Amino acid sequence: MELLKADNWMPWKRRMLAMLRDLGLEKYVDTTAKFPESADKSATTTQELEDQKKWTEGDARARTRIELAIGDAEMIHITGAKMAREMWDQLTIVKESKGRLGVLVTRRALYRAMAEEGFDMAEHISQLRKLQEELHIMNNIVTDDDFLMILVTSLPESWDNYTSSFLGASRNQPTLKSHELIAVLLEEDQRRKGRNGDSAGTSLQAKGRAKSENSEKECYNCHKKGHISKDCWAKGGGREGQGPKGRRGPNRKNRSNQAQDINSSLNDVSYMARALDNSRDISKYDWILDSGTTSHICTARDAFTEFYPLTNTTIQGVGNDPISAQGHGTVILKFDFDGKSYRHQLWNTLYVPDAPNCLLSISRLDDMGGHVEFRNGECILKDKRNSIVGKGYKNN
């Protein structure tokens, strides 16, 4: 059993109570625990002496179990306690919030708990359950149905389609329990991790989520539709200056949304990489470092953590004929080399499903202050601090 520390009271409490219950010692920490006094202190009976002796021995065993399960830094909280119940009461007072303020703080933490991309599903659920249990201890009940909704809304938007489909398939059954949803989410989380880790032929693995819900939202920064302020390329936006670097049409100011903005910069760009006949071991999901492309290109739709559709947009240079770019957004790449793993976000990556390969733009790397060094059939990618962040290999 893990020792009691500053941040593990709830799981420690549950395990300790289970241990005391298994040993028949739980009654010594109960709120009704009391030393069996003699009815007549001047004439204690044999039975009363036997009960007192048994109580003293049991209480000592309970105190020993508690003391051996508390970390050094937390021992101060049981100072002065002479009975197991006193130890338990002192720990409870220190570790458990009381009153309306405690309820408010815990409720706020529960409702504002939001998972980010790349999160650990099991750990996230455990944290939510911990907050729910703390509220229950304070007699502020979070119903199972409320907890289910809190869990669903706390997940990243990459899970929206899945949870919506699952809840829709269940036809909003009132009998759906949170633990049933948790089992499904954990299974899906393992499936996603397995898929991202086992993609055949990918030397730089892409993982993420799809997002199209912002297509009708208006940006508070530039007041255009198709994105939100944290993703806005305009001045004052969260990605100020990170938009496409290509040519801009003369009527750019009159464009009504982000898709139209990016269209004006795509038609003249040229993408140089092409699949060669002697490179059949390279798949369309492999990433090729390219000095000619002005944008990153990805062929996998489910690799996008953010996605915005494009219409009537073509690019040239991939094959003999122009091909369609069906969207753009953010892709997260995991670079694995030399026993280390690095995660990189590729902004404004084009989704081109008919491209022969995924392309990593050297010019975009240069725009961010990085550079590439070539030698002995390898290329070393470095960031603006000259730290190695990736490595590639020559193929044919």
Disulfide bonds with the S-S distance in Angstrom:
none
